[in-house]
Amino acid sequence: MKILSILLAAALPPLSLPAAEENDPYLSLLLEMERTIRKGNSYLKSQQHADGYWSDSTIPAISALALAAGVRDPNLDPKAKEPAYATKGFDWLLTQQKDDGGIYGKGLASYNNSSSIMALVARGRKADEPAILEARSFLIDQQTDWGKKGEDDKPHDGGIGYGGTYAHSDLSNTYLALEAAYHSRQIAKDGEHGEQPELDWKSALTFVSRCQNLEETNDQPWASDNPDDKGGLIYFPGDSKAGERELPDGTVALRSYGSMSYAGLLSFVYADLDQNDPRVSAVLEWLGKNYTIKENPGLGEQGLYYYYHTMAKALAAAGVDKLPLADGTEADWRRDIATLLVSNQKPDGSWINENSRWWENDSILVTSYVVLTLEQIYFTLPQK
């Protein structure tokens, strides 16, 4: 399974739009996305604090997302200097790096650190490589191994959690960490900075597999092949934010849900599984059966914009141009998501979720998610 080089975190500068033919079915959408992305980044620029950060100085991840959105804007001239506001933001972000190498504020160290690595890699500046590698080493140190060393004998082994008092692994933090580790590993391997530690990818894959409703590859007793859940993923082994369902035989299944199922697919891609692997084929089947852009399947409006962001990254990375659906048709997911997001942008250039779960009542966070999602789609739309 090939990860597209234009994936959001790839160490490449923003690209200019290739000349599109007049009969390009996506030409109009591309132009609409250009305008929408420009307006979204203009809103984010207007919300930057004088010190260079966005929203909350104790949560560098929000600033990192806004910065990644800014430097990936297709409206930028790739030969021009970095926008001054972005330089100011990156300067602030780098001041948040601690003596242990992590980039974080008062807590949620893994989440903040992974997001910051992604922003710095997207920036693509050689001078940032030492800071990226220090943050990467910190990330690797967060990988859980609570039982016998190297044996993955505890359910959470191999994954990564928030850190601190939220030490147990979860799929959201794990996928973000795998993403950051994957897209920074070429810097670690180029030999310019000495020998670098590496994530235990086999152990990480074991953890992700233990979050999937698939009895064939999940060794945990809670895993279910119930048709409504088979192939989908949950938050961490034994816990689903979508709750439970009682089956006809009296047993209880943990409900699979949308955002974590896309996080699982993306994690499988980073672990170099292909579409012949039963875990990949099973999650793709679940995603096709539950495809929607109206809600985060299993959670409704909760985490909706995180859902769009993760969906776009996962399907693009997996090379899925059209997602096969249960009725035999295929979903043009890029067009579906982009059309929706372009249409519901607010006059000031922002987006917001009326449901406040996971901070999505913060217009800066949600606008960053949306701009990143549109940029992901923009750069991976099929070109004629």
DRENGUDREN-436329 format. One record per residue: residue in three letters; x, y, z of N, C-alpha, C in turn. Coordinates in steps of 0.001 Angstrom, whole numbers, padded with zeros to 6 digits, always signed. Example, Ala and Ser with C-alpha at 12.3 -4.5 7.8 and 13.67 -1.06 7.14 Angstrom:
2
ALA+013190-005690+007800+012300-004500+007800+013200-003300+007800SER+012850-002250+007080+013670-001060+007140+012900+000030+007870
end
This chain:
384
MET+000849-001189+000000+000000+000000+000000+000884+001237+000000LYS+000761+002068-000988+001633+003229-001148+001044+004451-000471ILE+001830+005077+000389+001397+006331+000983+001723+007441+000002LEU+000729+008239-000364+000936+009298-001333+001928+010317-000792SER+002874+010715-001646+003926+011630-001203+003391+013002-000835ILE+002179+013304-001290+001609+014610-001004+000814+014614+000293LEU+000854+013507+001040+000155+013452+002316+000571+014644+003169LEU-000367+015132+003931-000178+016379+004660+001179+016535+005317ALA+001680+015485+005938+002905+015642+006713+004154+015483+005875ALA+004034+015205+004593+005211+014936+003778+006158+016132+003788ALA+007450+015855+003765+008441+016922+003855+008635+017582+002501LEU+007590+018179+002018+007611+018846+000724+007006+020231+000875PRO+007495+021203+000087+006840+022515+000108+005507+022428-000587PRO+004636+023394-000370+003366+023399-001083+003594+023377-002586LEU+002721+022699-003292+002849+022554-004731+001911+023508-005448SER+002299+023921-006651+001391+024706-007474+000467+023754-008208LEU-000728+024207-008526-001726+023381-009185-001317+023092-010617PRO-001234+021827-011028-000932+021518-012413-002034+022087-013309ALA-001649+022436-014526-002646+022965-015461-003734+021938-015686ALA-004980+022353-015493-006102+021433-015644-006755+021640-016994GLU-007127+020583-017628-007815+020663-018907-009233+021184-018693GLU-009784+021748-019735-011110+022323-019627-012154+021277-019255ASN-011898+020028-019648-012876+018983-019355-012578+018252-018057ASP-011697+018792-017261-011372+018167-015974-012614+018227-015083PRO-013133+017081-014641-014370+017103-013841-014199+017742-012475TYR-012957+017927-012052-012721+018510-010739-012260+019965-010804LEU-012185+020538-012017-011636+021885-012145-012404+022899-011311SER-013719+022899-011423-014526+023851-010667-014330+023670-009170LEU-014279+022415-008720-014095+022138-007296-012722+022619-006825LEU-011702+022408-007645-010360+022868-007288-010336+024383-007094LEU-010967+025090-007988-010989+026546-007880-011759+026995-006640GLU-012856+026320-006340-013622+026647-005141-012804+026363-003884MET-012058+025269-003904-011232+024942-002742-010117+025960-002563GLU-009521+026422-003656-008480+027448-003544-009001+028669-002791ARG-010159+029134-003198-010743+030315-002552-011084+030041-001091THR-011631+028861-000840-012044+028517+000524-010838+028363+001445ILE-009799+027727+000951-008570+027557+001740-007938+028911+002033ARG-007886+029775+001024-007309+031111+001221-008054+031864+002316LYS-009380+031805+002255-010197+032512+003241-010042+031899+004626GLY-009942+030553+004690-009748+029888+005975-008423+030252+006613ASN-007353+030272+005808-006045+030641+006355-005988+032114+006720SER-006731+032946+005993-006802+034361+006360-007448+034522+007728TYR-008497+033730+007979-009127+033767+009299-008131+033332+010377LEU-007422+032235+010132-006461+031747+011126-005384+032795+011391LYS-004891+033417+010340-003878+034462+010510-004392+035575+011411SER-005663+035927+011248-006245+037030+012029-006408+036683+013498GLN-006381+035388+013819-006602+034939+015190-005307+034673+015958GLN-004178+034909+015333-002896+034647+015988-002640+035660+017095HIS-002195+035179+018243-001842+036072+019345-000533+036794+019035ALA-000333+037891+019707+000862+038703+019476+002144+037926+019718ASP+002096+036949+020637+003288+036158+020943+003559+035067+019912GLY+002608+034842+018995+002843+033877+017926+002014+032618+017982TYR+001305+032390+019084+000529+031157+019218-000936+031396+018871TRP-001687+030304+018840-003129+030363+018595-003896+029763+019768SER-005012+030332+020082-006021+029793+020982-005562+029671+022423ASP-004666+028742+022726-004271+028451+024100-002782+028121+024115SER-002011+028902+024820-000555+028714+024825-000134+027424+025523THR-001032+026810+026297-000679+025553+026972-000951+024339+026086ILE-001533+024569+024900-001839+023461+023980-001189+023761+022636PRO+000116+023527+022491+000814+023843+021245+000240+023133+020019ALA-000471+022032+020212-001026+021302+019068-001942+022179+018229ILE-002706+023060+018861-003615+023922+018102-002812+024860+017206SER-001745+025433+017740-000872+026284+016932-000214+025478+015819ALA+000183+024248+016126+000821+023403+015119-000127+023112+013959LEU-001392+022852+014258-002369+022593+013209-002578+023837+012347ALA-002674+025000+012980-002850+026244+012228-001632+026513+011344LEU-000448+026237+011845+000768+026454+011069+000859+025492+009888ALA+000529+024232+010124+000548+023258+009029-000416+023677+007929ALA-001601+024149+008336-002574+024623+007351-002010+025799+006560GLY-001311+026699+007235-000775+027879+006572+000296+027567+005550VAL+001231+026673+005892+002342+026414+004970+001964+025450+003852ARG+000805+024804+003959+000366+023889+002904-000612+024550+001933ASP-000843+025822+002090-001823+026538+001267-001409+026518-000204PRO-002247+025991-001092-001885+025940-002510-001820+027306-003166ASN-002329+028336-002501-002263+029690-003035-000885+030321-002859LEU-000026+029717-002036+001298+030270-001806+002207+030008-003001ASP+003084+030938-003261+004128+030754-004259+005235+029935-003605PRO+005504+028715-004105+006515+027872-003448+007919+028459-003467LYS+008147+029458-004324+009466+030080-004396+009568+031305-003486ALA+008446+031723-002934+008444+032901-002076+008877+032543-000661LYS+009207+033561+000104+009583+033346+001494+008362+032891+002297GLU+008628+032207+003376+007571+031801+004296+006848+033045+004809PRO+005514+033016+004893+004788+034171+005419+005294+034561+006807ALA+005355+035839+007062+005919+036330+008324+005160+035801+009531TYR+003825+035692+009413+003058+035212+010560+003394+033753+010858ALA+003673+032966+009794+004045+031567+010003+005411+031464+010685THR+006363+032285+010252+007681+032295+010896+007552+032624+012375LYS+006730+033601+012673+006507+033986+014069+005903+032827+014848GLY+004960+032125+014234+004327+030984+014893+005292+029843+015119PHE+006100+029529+014125+007083+028450+014288+008129+028819+015327ASP+008541+030084+015361+009494+030516+016392+008913+030259+017776TRP+007620+030583+017952+006985+030330+019246+006909+028831+019522LEU+006519+028064+018526+006370+026623+018712+007676+025987+019182LEU+008767+026398+018600+010055+025814+018969+010460+026172+020393THR+009950+027286+020918+010254+027633+022317+009535+026716+023299GLN+008560+025942+022809+007826+025034+023676+008520+023682+023840GLN+009655+023502+023181+010377+022235+023304+011061+022167+024665LYS+010821+021065+025364+011336+020893+026724+012699+020190+026702ASP+013319+020122+027870+014629+019477+027997+014579+017997+027620ASP+013400+017367+027759+013281+015957+027393+013044+015765+025888GLY+012994+016854+025142+012822+016784+023696+011400+016993+023225GLY+010438+016787+024112+009042+016909+023727+008613+018352+023541ILE+007667+018552+022635+007091+019871+022396+005670+019845+022953TYR+005478+020440+024099+004176+020407+024762+004090+021546+025773GLY+002898+021707+026357+002685+022744+027358+002616+022149+028740LYS+001425+022214+029353+001266+021706+030710+000869+020237+030758GLY+000386+019689+029684-000059+018296+029680-000298+017816+028266LEU-000936+016634+028135-001231+016036+026837+000021+016021+025965ALA+001115+015562+026570+002423+015714+025929+002509+015015+024580SER+002011+013794+024490+002136+013049+023234+001350+013710+022115TYR+000122+014111+022406-000723+014768+021405-000072+016040+020883ASN+000384+016886+021792+001019+018129+021390+002307+017874+020622ASN+003078+016923+021069+004364+016632+020447+004192+016085+019031SER+003288+015145+018855+003067+014567+017522+002594+015635+016546SER+001655+016454+016973+001131+017511+016098+002217+018508+015734SER+003095+018806+016675+004172+019756+016418+005190+019191+015438ILE+005505+017906+015563+006396+017272+014593+005815+017389+013193MET+004505+017115+013075+003851+017179+011770+003963+018564+011153ALA+003787+019598+011956+003883+020965+011438+005303+021278+010981LEU+006283+020886+011766+007673+021163+011415+008098+020388+010174VAL+007631+019159+010033+007946+018385+008835+007277+019007+007610ALA+006035+019443+007771+005332+020100+006657+006047+021381+006247ARG+006656+022053+007202+007411+023272+006894+008589+022962+005984GLY+009260+021837+006244+010339+021388+005371+011619+022189+005468ARG+011944+022685+006659+013148+023507+006816+014276+022689+007432LYS+015426+022679+006783+016576+021895+007232+016986+022249+008661ALA+016915+023514+009000+017356+023955+010324+016507+023387+011454ASP+015306+022913+011129+014416+022362+012156+014697+020886+012451GLU+015553+020253+011669+015736+018806+011812+016205+018373+013206PRO+017163+019053+013841+017539+018635+015198+016354+018673+016172ALA+015536+019720+016080+014363+019804+016966+013372+018693+016654ILE+013187+018380+015385+012284+017293+015001+012771+015971+015566LEU+014065+015713+015483+014600+014436+015969+014534+014337+017493GLU+014731+015439+018182+014574+015409+019644+013125+015096+020009ALA+012203+015726+019311+010783+015468+019565+010419+014039+019178ARG+011029+013531+018120+010774+012154+017683+011270+011147+018726SER+012426+011415+019298+012943+010537+020354+012012+010538+021558PHE+011500+011718+021915+010534+011800+023002+009304+010970+022673LEU+008811+011080+021457+007643+010309+021015+007882+008809+021200ILE+009027+008344+020766+009336+006916+020852+009389+006456+022303ASP+009860+007321+023174+009920+006984+024599+008534+006839+025229GLN+007511+007366+024572+006155+007274+025107+005483+005938+024798GLN+006093+005111+023946+005458+003844+023585+005373+002924+024802THR+004208+002347+024996+003909+001580+026209+004438+000150+026132ASP+005031-000294+027237+005400-001708+027397+005318-002002+028891TRP+004110-002308+029360+003860-002438+030786+004106-003844+031339GLY+004202-004816+030475+004399-006188+030943+005851-006606+030790LYS+006048-007863+030406+007397-008336+030141+007928-007652+028892LYS+009130-007173+028976+009686-006360+027904+009663-007101+026570GLY+009073-006449+025589+009069-006983+024237+008068-008080+023960GLU+007176-008379+024908+006265-009506+024722+004812-009105+024442ASP+004481-007845+024536+003120-007363+024280+002079-008196+025042ASP+002373-008455+026313+001498-009306+027106+000429-008519+027861LYS+000430-007210+027729-000626-006371+028300-001395-005719+027155PRO-002712-005535+027311-003531-005028+026191-003060-003709+025601HIS-002473-002824+026433-002090-001507+025938-000665-001452+025416ASP+000073-002535+025500+001461-002530+025042+001543-002186+023564GLY+002536-001384+023243+002776-001024+021849+002146+000281+021431GLY+001120+000721+022167+000442+001966+021824+001039+003157+022549ILE+000429+004304+022333+000872+005550+022944-000362+006290+023453GLY-000250+006861+024647-001347+007625+025227-000999+009097+025320TYR-001809+009842+026059-001561+011272+026202-000297+011566+026993GLY+000070+010654+027885+001185+010900+028782+000694+011411+030119GLY+001571+011440+031102+001208+011932+032428+000166+011044+033078THR-000880+011655+033611-001919+010880+034297-002794+010106+033316TYR-002703+010417+032008-003436+009677+030979-002465+008724+030280ALA-001829+007896+031058-000716+007102+030544-001144+005958+029636HIS-002358+005422+029804-002727+004265+028997-002832+004641+027524SER-002516+003689+026668-002536+003927+025233-003958+004073+024718ASP-004107+004840+023647-005380+004920+022949-005082+005062+021461LEU-006069+004751+020635-005837+004715+019197-005627+006103+018608SER-006286+007110+019152-006116+008454+018607-004677+008931+018766ASN-004143+008859+019976-002751+009269+020184-001783+008369+019446THR-002104+007090+019364-001209+006159+018678-001137+006479+017190TYR-002281+006714+016553-002236+007012+015120-001479+008311+014843LEU-001684+009328+015690-000969+010583+015502+000539+010390+015691ALA+000902+009549+016645+002319+009267+016870+002915+008483+015704LEU+002179+007499+015191+002674+006731+014043+002845+007645+012830GLU+001906+008549+012648+001983+009502+011542+003247+010350+011654ALA+003487+010896+012842+004660+011738+013046+005949+010940+012909ALA+005963+009730+013462+007158+008892+013377+007441+008494+011935TYR+006397+008167+011188+006571+007744+009803+007133+008871+008951HIS+006537+010043+009059+006920+011128+008167+008194+011854+008592SER+008735+011513+009740+010017+012078+010157+011135+011047+010089ARG+010826+009827+009681+011853+008782+009779+012951+008928+008736GLN+012673+009576+007602+013739+009787+006632+014794+010722+007188ILE+014357+011722+007959+015311+012614+008617+016168+011810+009588ALA+015539+010867+010281+016272+010040+011252+017238+009084+010566LYS+016928+008709+009324+017736+007701+008635+018821+008278+007743ASP+018834+009593+007554+019760+010145+006558+021208+010168+007019GLY+021441+009877+008311+022803+009749+008819+023476+011049+009203GLU+022827+012167+008954+023456+013458+009249+023459+013794+010739HIS+022580+013143+011490+022414+013502+012901+022772+012347+013841GLY+023546+011402+013346+023932+010278+014177+022837+009222+014270GLU+023116+008181+015006+022157+007085+015146+020933+007554+015933GLN+019757+007174+015444+018506+007600+016049+017684+006385+016486PRO+016921+006499+017577+016054+005391+017999+014910+005212+017012GLU+014277+004057+017047+013150+003790+016165+011996+003203+016963LEU+010803+003537+016537+009593+002995+017137+009539+001485+016932ASP+008937+000777+017875+008703-000653+017689+007414-000795+016884TRP+007553-000858+015569+006394-000858+014684+005571-002149+014817LYS+006245-003250+015059+005521-004519+015231+004616-004456+016457SER+005141-003929+017542+004354-003800+018762+003218-002799+018576ALA+003486-001712+017856+002433-000730+017583+001304-001357+016775LEU+001657-002196+015810+000635-002868+015002-000196-003817+015856THR+000441-004463+016819-000297-005343+017731-001337-004539+018504PHE-000938-003361+018995-001896-002534+019731-003069-002123+018850VAL-002782-001633+017647-003859-001203+016752-004782-002372+016440SER-004216-003547+016211-005029-004739+015931-005933-005069+017111ARG-005479-004777+018310-006281-005034+019504-007397-004009+019701CYS-007433-003000+018843-008525-002025+018868-009578-002344+017811GLN-009387-003419+017065-010281-003727+015950-011243-004853+016287ASN-012500-004686+015903-013469-005773+016025-013226-006783+014902LEU-012327-007698+015169-011978-008726+014187-011339-009900+014933GLU-012121-010926+015153-011662-012042+015973-010451-012752+015366GLU-010327-012723+014048-009241-013417+013368-007867-012898+013768THR-007758-011590+014027-006444-010991+014293-006359-010279+015643ASN-007457-010210+016390-007463-009564+017699-007517-010643+018774ASP-006493-010693+019623-006412-011752+020631-007136-011397+021926GLN-007853-010269+021939-008546-009840+023148-009963-010432+023201PRO-010435-010804+024391-011738-011495+024501-012933-010634+024124TRP-012805-009319+024126-013944-008453+023821-014233-008364+022318ALA-013269-008741+021462-013420-008566+020012-014652-009305+019506SER-015380-008672+018586-016621-009244+018087-016664-009224+016564ASP-017208-010295+015979-017460-010344+014539-018923-010064+014231ASN-019617-009432+015184-020974-009000+014926-020988-008177+013634PRO-021889-008465+012685-021861-007788+011374-021893-006272+011434ASP-022510-005707+012457-022572-004249+012558-021243-003626+012975ASP-020354-004424+013542-019111-003887+014083-017856-004493+013474LYS-017976-005636+012840-016801-006352+012335-015965-005479+011410GLY-014678-005380+011736-013738-004621+010927-013496-003213+011412GLY-014468-002632+012123-014304-001279+012637-013438-001260+013878LEU-013060-000073+014313-012161+000063+015459-012765+000928+016552ILE-012161+000810+017740-012612+001529+018927-011447+002310+019530TYR-011692+002991+020643-010719+003922+021209-009490+003229+021798PHE-009692+002243+022623-008591+001392+023086-009166+000055+023496PRO-008342-000976+023631-008856-002318+023909-009807-002327+025104GLY-011050-002698+024835-012054-002791+025882-012859-001537+026109ASP-012631-000462+025321-013354+000790+025535-013716+001434+024202SER-014999+001705+024017-015461+002410+022829-016219+003662+023238LYS-015870+004795+022642-016599+006028+022915-018017+005971+022336ALA-018287+004972+021498-019628+004790+020937-020483+003852+021780GLY-019927+003346+022872-020709+002505+023777-020762+001038+023380GLU-021800+000363+023866-021943-001082+023679-023258-001401+022978ARG-023343-002621+022490-024619-003132+021981-024793-004565+022479GLU-025997-004900+022892-026276-006262+023341-026690-007103+022139LEU-026060-008247+021986-026317-009123+020855-027427-010120+021184PRO-028035-010736+020182-029145-011669+020415-028815-012805+021374ASP-027544-013218+021410-027177-014322+022296-026886-013862+023728GLY-027095-012570+024008-026890-012050+025352-025508-011487+025600THR-024593-011696+024675-023255-011125+024831-023284-009641+024468VAL-022236-008942+024847-022141-007503+024604-020984-007225+023661ALA-021224-006405+022658-020181-005998+021721-019886-004515+021907LEU-018634-004129+021719-018252-002723+021745-018437-002152+020343ARG-019163-001074+020255-019504-000505+018955-018271+000095+018256SER-018070-000294+017016-017071+000367+016183-017599+001749+015808TYR-016696+002693+015565-017166+004017+015141-016209+004652+014135GLY-016729+005699+013471-016095+006234+012283-014689+006767+012442SER-014500+007737+013330-013199+008393+013410-012086+007422+013781MET-012335+006508+014711-011293+005562+015082-011082+004490+014012SER-012107+004206+013217-011913+003238+012136-011006+003821+011060TYR-011167+005113+010750-010236+005744+009813-008843+005879+010422ALA-008761+006146+011731-007463+006192+012404-006783+004829+012330GLY-007578+003768+012448-007029+002423+012337-006517+002133+010941LEU-007294+002510+009918-006849+002302+008542-005526+003021+008294LEU-005432+004269+008736-004200+005027+008525-003028+004385+009265SER-003292+003871+010451-002238+003181+011203-001768+001932+010474PHE-002690+001195+009889-002314+000004+009123-001450+000381+007923VAL-001766+001496+007291-000963+001963+006163+000458+002272+006622TYR+000583+003000+007726+001909+003342+008233+002707+002100+008625ALA+002003+001054+009038+002671-000200+009410+002942-001080+008195ASP+002708-000539+006993+003036-001200+005721+002188-002431+005425LEU+000951-002448+005907+000042-003517+005503-000570-003155+004152ASP-000855-004177+003336-001510-003896+002065-002970-004325+002137GLN-003701-004117+001050-005140-004347+001080-005504-005819+001084ASN-004530-006695+000957-004800-008134+001082-004782-008596+002531ASP-004280-007762+003419-004267-008128+004833-005704-008112+005351PRO-006108-009121+006127-007504-009168+006594-007914-007959+007424ARG-006981-007349+008135-007315-006177+008949-007674-004982+008061VAL-006945-004843+006967-007210-003732+006056-008504-003964+005287SER-008664-005144+004736-009883-005420+003969-011122-005333+004861ALA-010992-005745+006120-012141-005705+007028-012525-004274+007387VAL-011535-003420+007645-011889-002038+008002-012428-001299+006789LEU-011909-001563+005609-012448-000928+004410-013898-001350+004170GLU-014191-002609+004442-015568-003075+004293-016483-002369+005291TRP-016034-002247+006549-016854-001545+007551-017054-000086+007151LEU-016000+000559+006679-016103+001962+006282-017061+002136+005109GLY-017044+001188+004178-017973+001256+003063-019413+001062+003494LYS-019649+000176+004441-020999-000063+004954-021521+001131+005752ASN-020617+001896+006334-021012+002990+007223-020626+004359+006670TYR-020400+004435+005381-019957+005682+004789-021018+006776+004908THR-020600+007925+005405-021462+009100+005471-020606+010323+005737ILE-021069+011475+005265-020425+012736+005647-021370+013584+006491LYS-022515+013019+006832-023494+013743+007635-023177+013691+009122GLU-022410+012682+009523-022085+012521+010933-020839+011672+011072ASN-020324+011607+012289-019244+010699+012636-019928+009397+013052PRO-019933+008360+012212-020732+007159+012491-020496+006601+013889GLY-021577+006474+014633-021509+005992+016003-021461+007090+017034LEU-021087+008314+016598-020952+009430+017545-021746+010664+017127GLY-022380+010624+015987-023168+011775+015547-022303+012995+015293GLU-022642+014122+015952-021910+015372+015741-020608+015433+016533GLN-020386+014505+017432-019185+014539+018268-017942+014235+017416GLY-016950+015106+017527-015701+014880+016803-015860+014873+015295LEU-016840+015605+014770-017172+015529+013352-016038+016020+012456TYR-015371+017106+012826-014336+017669+011960-013022+016900+012087TYR-012767+016347+013242-011663+015384+013392-011913+014197+012468TYR-013153+013778+012383-013559+012671+011519-013248+012975+010054TYR-013642+014154+009568-013362+014512+008182-011854+014524+007915HIS-011115+015109+008843-009665+015222+008687-009010+013841+008612THR-009396+012961+009517-008815+011624+009543-009256+010809+008328MET-010505+010943+007928-011012+010245+006755-010202+010604+005511ALA-010000+011896+005291-009287+012332+004092-007854+011808+004076LYS-007183+011878+005212-005805+011387+005264-005746+009884+005047ALA-006652+009150+005675-006607+007695+005611-006903+007173+004208LEU-007971+007667+003586-008340+007168+002271-007316+007575+001212ALA-006751+008774+001350-005713+009193+000412-004466+008327+000573ALA-004049+008099+001802-002856+007300+002052-003023+005866+001592ALA-004242+005344+001717-004517+003969+001305-004726+003843-000197GLY-004699+004960-000897-004865+004919-002340-006279+004626-002800VAL-007260+004985-001976-008665+004722-002302-009245+005952-003003ASP-009370+005890-004322-009960+007009-005055-011475+007033-004922LYS-012091+005876-004984-013532+005748-004792-013751+004619-003781LEU-014523+004893-002737-014731+003901-001681-015911+003009-002045PRO-015696+001693-002164-016804+000778-002460-017810+000750-001316LEU-019093+000869-001652-020149+000888-000659-020899-000437-000649ALA-021703-000622+000387-022403-001899+000578-023397-002192-000541ASP-023938-001154-001181-024942-001372-002221-024335-001588-003608GLY-023011-001693-003673-022344-001941-004939-021889-000683-005661THR-022277+000491-005192-021823+001740-005786-020504+002166-005145GLU-019960+003279-005599-018724+003809-005046-018908+005277-004664ALA-018299+005670-003573-018396+007049-003098-017191+007851-003562ASP-017452+008973-004203-016400+009932-004539-016188+010793-003300TRP-015463+010240-002345-015356+010843-001022-014702+012218-001057ARG-013756+012419-001967-013121+013733-002059-014149+014799-002432ARG-014917+014534-003473-015926+015497-003893-016968+015707-002802ASP-017386+014613-002175-018428+014718-001143-017975+015611+000007ILE-016783+015345+000538-016298+016109+001691-016028+017559+001304ALA-015322+017744+000186-014955+019099-000210-016186+019954-000484THR-017160+019395-001171-018371+020155-001476-019081+020591-000197LEU-019161+019677+000764-019803+020014+002038-019043+021109+002769LEU-017732+020965+002874-016945+021920+003657-016888+023294+002999VAL-016800+023324+001685-016826+024606+000990-018150+025326+001239SER-019219+024546+001274-020547+025155+001390-020873+025660+002788ASN-020220+025103+003819-020607+025543+005175-019563+026417+005863GLN-018678+027021+005065-017744+027995+005624-018501+029261+006032LYS-018175+029798+007189-018829+031013+007670-018281+032240+006937PRO-019012+033336+006936-018580+034548+006218-017189+035037+006602ASP-016783+034812+007862-015459+035284+008279-014339+034306+007919GLY-014696+033183+007268-013694+032215+006838-013526+031032+007766SER-014284+030976+008826-014114+029938+009841-015153+028831+009720TRP-014939+027799+010526-015914+026730+010742-015954+026451+012241ILE-017062+025897+012703-017168+025518+014115-018202+024413+014249ASN-018021+023575+015227-018973+022515+015540-019793+022971+016745GLU-021099+022931+016612-021959+023312+017732-021846+022325+018890ASN-021362+021112+018598-021112+020125+019647-019693+020343+020168SER-019561+020584+021452-018273+020995+022016-017332+019837+022350ARG-017759+018595+022143-016908+017450+022505-015552+017557+021818TRP-014511+017283+022544-013129+017307+022050-012760+018665+021453TRP-013203+019731+022117-012808+021114+021816-013319+021611+020462GLU-014281+020943+019869-014692+021367+018533-015632+022573+018541ASN-015799+023204+019695-016450+024518+019736-015407+025636+019655ASP-014145+025262+019432-013061+026215+019215-012922+026406+017707SER-013268+027589+017212-013261+027817+015766-011856+027742+015171ILE-010833+028006+015962-009460+027922+015451-009085+026466+015208LEU-009388+025597+016157-009103+024178+015984-009878+023615+014795VAL-011176+023887+014741-012010+023318+013684-011624+023894+012322THR-011344+025180+012255-010928+025764+010982-009615+025153+010509SER-008709+024895+011424-007455+024224+011058-007729+022830+010506TYR-008594+022074+011181-008961+020749+010672-009491+020844+009248VAL-010397+021799+009016-011047+021885+007711-010062+022298+006627VAL-009240+023299+006897-008278+023736+005895-007308+022606+005567LEU-006840+021892+006565-005961+020748+006322-006663+019667+005515THR-007920+019440+005800-008692+018438+005060-008820+018846+003594LEU-009165+020091+003346-009310+020572+001972-007973+020549+001235GLU-006893+020880+001925-005569+020818+001296-005200+019381+000948GLN-005524+018460+001841-005282+017046+001567-006025+016614+000301ILE-007288+016986+000201-008089+016634-000965-007576+017339-002209TYR-007265+018608-002098-006804+019417-003225-005599+018783-003900PHE-004606+018402-003095-003364+017883-003650-003437+016413-004084THR-004541+015746-003795-004657+014340-004198-005814+014069-005144LEU-006479+015142-005609-007515+014933-006605-006896+014413-007899PRO-007537+013440-008534-007011+012918-009808-006904+014043-010833GLN-005782+014099-011501-005567+015107-012536-005557+014460-013914LYS-006174+015133-014891-006129+014632-016260-004892+015136-016963
end
